[in-house]
């Protein structure tokens, strides 16, 4: 049942107007709006920003986009003003601002290149590209 269903993420925002501005300027425009929430669609999935009084811990990746060209994605994000995070992970830093993480789910490759950044609300987001 669930394996045939699309999955969607829910991301909290203490200030929805501030979050909408960040996502619009740095990432993408919402597909739908309603009081207290915004829906964004990306290829085969979607995520929602919802107004919440809780604060994101920012201690773990809450959502990630899988991209075909991480170098181009990093360059585009930086050009838009997105600040990439620096982490001391079991990874090899790359000159592009991403890191190569060894090991991956076997169906996706042998590892992945990844880069992380925070949205205006402190949510930790990532982009990644599988390493064949």
Secondary structure as GFF3:
##gff-version 3
##sequence-region A 1 132
A	DSSP	three_ten_helix	2	4	.	.	.	ID=ss1
A	DSSP	beta_strand	8	13	.	.	.	ID=ss2
A	DSSP	alpha_helix	16	26	.	.	.	ID=ss3
A	DSSP	beta_strand	32	34	.	.	.	ID=ss4
A	DSSP	beta_strand	37	42	.	.	.	ID=ss5
A	DSSP	beta_strand	45	51	.	.	.	ID=ss6
A	DSSP	beta_strand	61	66	.	.	.	ID=ss7
A	DSSP	alpha_helix	70	79	.	.	.	ID=ss8
A	DSSP	beta_strand	91	93	.	.	.	ID=ss9
A	DSSP	beta_strand	99	102	.	.	.	ID=ss10
A	DSSP	beta_strand	111	118	.	.	.	ID=ss11
A	DSSP	beta_strand	124	131	.	.	.	ID=ss12
###
